[in-house]
Amino acid sequence: MRNNQNNFRENLEKGVEINISPLIDVVFLLLIFFVVTTVFVEETGVRIDRPQAVSAQDLEKTSIMIAVTADNRIVYAGRDVSLNNLRGIVAQQISQKDTPVIIIADCDAAAGRLVEVIDECKLAGANQVSLAANKVTK
């Protein structure tokens, strides 16, 4: 009996340790899970001064983003694209799935250039072609 009391005292003096290694592993797994499953909305890579609209809606995460700059350049995925190549790019992206096309046009972009871009997207097979705008808050 005396021996058991000595063992108990020795254990109390040593203290109890909590192993947090499994907890750290779980936290890192959760972090990796959230980073991998997060979907980011990709912008076009150029600065665009969007027009204002009260009826503006949020961008879809799976959209094809095409920008028309103030100097009438067409930009897709951060690269300048010619009007002739735009149809092929849009057709390739849409062939994978029925993806909406969102055109982000600068306020100073020519209306004629914007119509040309919309036409090329429609000819490529895009069913949903929308224009992006900043939502006006009341």
URBELDA-V899856 format. One record per run of one state. SS is the DSSP state (A for helix, B for strand, O for the rest). FROM is the first residue (numbers start at 1). LEN is the number of residues. If there is no record, write none. Layout:
BEGIN
((SS | FROM | LEN) (SS | FROM | LEN))
END
This chain:
BEGIN
((O | 1 | 1) (A | 2 | 13) (O | 15 | 6) (A | 21 | 17) (O | 38 | 14) (B | 52 | 2) (O | 54 | 10) (B | 64 | 5) (O | 69 | 5) (B | 74 | 3) (O | 77 | 2) (B | 79 | 3) (O | 82 | 1) (A | 83 | 14) (O | 97 | 4) (B | 101 | 5) (O | 106 | 5) (A | 111 | 13) (O | 124 | 5) (B | 129 | 3) (O | 132 | 2) (B | 134 | 2) (O | 136 | 3))
END
